[in-house]
Structures are given as structure tokens and as C-alpha cells.
Amino acid sequence: MSALDDLKAEVAATITVEQSAVTLIQGIAAQLQAALAAAANPDPAIVDLTNQLTASASALAAAVAANPVPVPPASTAPGSTDTGSTDTGSTAPADDTSTDGTSGTTSETPPASGT
């Protein structure tokens, strides 16, 4: 599986989890609302928490809806030979250059004298 396929699978899994979270939060809020509707004198703190859950579920649902699973462009359809690579043909340096840009030569600091 390519890195792009892996990323697509991760995005789909994340969206599935987010949608499950929306369903869970909405379910809890609905149960609380039903209990509050049946109560003669509901506790204001529970009413507030129920409203917070409902708002949170709505915000999460809106975020999930605003960011659907991306549809791959036509050029990446199965059987396509386009790899999406933007390789410019450059290669890593063949010399002995370290990651800090200095050459492979080293200079040693003499040990401190024991005076």
C-alpha cells in the first residue's frame, strides 16, 4: 500500500470515529433532554450541561460535514501511471557532507590539561 493509500485510510478512519463521536454525544444529550422533560423541577446545572453537550455535538457534526473524505482526482484512478511524484532528479550529495553542512573532516579539541 502506498503512502497516499495509507493517508486515505487514516482520513476515512478518523472521519468514521468523528461521526461515531457525534452520534454518541447526540445520544447522551437526547437521553438527558428526555430525563429533564420528565422531571418536575430539573436541576439548572443538568440543563446547562445538556445544552453544552448539544452545542458540542452540533459543532463537531458541522466540522465533520465541512471536511468530508476527499475524493481522489481523476489522474490517480486505478490503472493510472501517474505516481504524483515531483522528483526533480536531484540526489543526495555523494561527498562526505554532514547534516550541518560541514565537510567530513574533523578537528579534535585537545584534551584539557590536568593541572
NUGULO-646882 format. One record per residue (C-alpha): z, x, y. Coordinates in Angstrom, 3 decimals. Each point is the difference from the previous one (the first is absolute). Layout:
residues N
pz: Z, px: X, py: Y
...
***
This chain:
residues 115
pz: 0.000, px: 0.000, py: 0.000
pz: -0.909, px: 1.370, py: 3.432
pz: 2.392, px: 0.372, py: 2.888
pz: -1.718, px: -2.931, py: 1.721
pz: 0.491, px: -2.189, py: -3.079
pz: 3.656, px: 1.066, py: -0.122
pz: 0.442, px: -0.918, py: 3.665
pz: -1.674, px: -3.379, py: -0.524
pz: 2.345, px: -0.722, py: -2.908
pz: 3.042, px: 0.995, py: 2.083
pz: -1.095, px: -2.239, py: 2.892
pz: -0.550, px: -2.952, py: -2.348
pz: 3.401, px: 0.560, py: -1.630
pz: 1.719, px: 0.240, py: 3.377
pz: -1.580, px: -3.216, py: 1.210
pz: 1.030, px: -1.732, py: -3.227
pz: 3.595, px: 1.134, py: 0.521
pz: -0.090, px: -1.110, py: 3.646
pz: -1.332, px: -3.416, py: -0.989
pz: 2.746, px: -0.287, py: -2.624
pz: 2.587, px: 0.866, py: 2.648
pz: -1.378, px: -2.741, py: 2.267
pz: 0.278, px: -2.504, py: -2.853
pz: 3.556, px: 1.115, py: -0.777
pz: 1.169, px: -0.163, py: 3.617
pz: -1.640, px: -3.394, py: 0.519
pz: 1.660, px: -1.290, py: -3.178
pz: 3.446, px: 1.144, py: 1.067
pz: -0.481, px: -1.507, py: 3.466
pz: -1.179, px: -3.300, py: -1.531
pz: 3.049, px: -0.160, py: -2.263
pz: 2.290, px: 0.668, py: 2.946
pz: -1.780, px: -2.628, py: 2.099
pz: 0.406, px: -2.551, py: -2.807
pz: 3.690, px: 0.809, py: -0.294
pz: 0.447, px: -0.263, py: 3.756
pz: -1.815, px: -3.331, py: 0.089
pz: 2.417, px: -1.344, py: -2.609
pz: 3.074, px: 1.324, py: 1.814
pz: 1.838, px: -2.364, py: 2.319
pz: 1.117, px: 2.796, py: 2.322
pz: -2.012, px: 3.189, py: -0.655
pz: 1.491, px: 3.341, py: 0.975
pz: -1.860, px: 1.312, py: 3.093
pz: -0.022, px: 3.536, py: -1.452
pz: -1.877, px: -1.239, py: -3.084
pz: -2.432, px: -1.923, py: 2.203
pz: -0.628, px: 3.212, py: 1.982
pz: -0.532, px: 2.058, py: -3.163
pz: -2.406, px: -2.611, py: -1.351
pz: -1.985, px: 0.131, py: 3.244
pz: -0.080, px: 3.810, py: -0.195
pz: -1.303, px: -0.124, py: -3.592
pz: -2.688, px: -2.499, py: 0.955
pz: -1.096, px: 2.156, py: 2.955
pz: 0.011, px: 3.134, py: -2.157
pz: -2.127, px: -1.661, py: -2.679
pz: -2.433, px: -1.214, py: 2.638
pz: -0.303, px: 3.447, py: 1.563
pz: -0.531, px: 1.669, py: -3.369
pz: -2.539, px: -2.639, py: -1.049
pz: -1.891, px: 0.529, py: 3.269
pz: -0.023, px: 3.768, py: -0.544
pz: -1.293, px: -0.368, py: -3.556
pz: -2.684, px: -2.451, py: 1.139
pz: -1.044, px: 2.319, py: 2.834
pz: -0.455, px: 2.919, py: -2.415
pz: -1.866, px: -1.262, py: -3.076
pz: -1.191, px: 2.203, py: -2.828
pz: -2.987, px: 1.867, py: 1.429
pz: -3.376, px: -0.757, py: -1.506
pz: -1.842, px: 3.233, py: -0.794
pz: -3.221, px: 0.584, py: 1.933
pz: -3.269, px: -0.649, py: -1.844
pz: -0.711, px: 3.743, py: -0.281
pz: 2.964, px: 0.473, py: -2.345
pz: -1.112, px: -2.684, py: -2.436
pz: 0.069, px: 0.881, py: -3.707
pz: -2.919, px: 2.207, py: -0.916
pz: -0.286, px: 1.422, py: 3.500
pz: -0.509, px: 3.736, py: 0.186
pz: 1.632, px: 0.286, py: 3.424
pz: 3.361, px: 1.692, py: -0.459
pz: 1.011, px: -0.441, py: 3.611
pz: 0.512, px: 3.730, py: 0.253
pz: -0.376, px: 1.629, py: 3.376
pz: -0.091, px: 3.529, py: -1.387
pz: -1.607, px: 2.338, py: 2.507
pz: -0.552, px: 2.717, py: -2.547
pz: 2.742, px: 2.210, py: 1.326
pz: 2.227, px: 1.782, py: -2.440
pz: 3.387, px: 1.629, py: 0.176
pz: -0.007, px: 3.569, py: 1.270
pz: -0.782, px: 2.536, py: -2.694
pz: 2.061, px: 2.710, py: 1.617
pz: 3.713, px: 0.585, py: -0.336
pz: 1.050, px: -2.137, py: 2.977
pz: 3.427, px: -1.553, py: -0.152
pz: 0.837, px: -3.499, py: 1.207
pz: 1.220, px: 1.324, py: 3.354
pz: -3.397, px: 1.541, py: 0.748
pz: 1.004, px: 3.630, py: -0.460
pz: -1.772, px: 2.335, py: -2.347
pz: 1.339, px: 0.851, py: -3.409
pz: 1.437, px: 3.288, py: 1.177
pz: 3.725, px: 0.110, py: 0.247
pz: 2.303, px: 2.071, py: 2.072
pz: 3.451, px: 0.583, py: -1.296
pz: 3.018, px: 0.201, py: 2.227
pz: 2.053, px: 3.036, py: -0.931
pz: 3.404, px: -0.868, py: -1.425
pz: 2.907, px: 0.079, py: 2.421
pz: 1.952, px: 3.214, py: -0.094
pz: 3.468, px: -0.185, py: -1.434
pz: 1.681, px: 1.806, py: 2.891
***
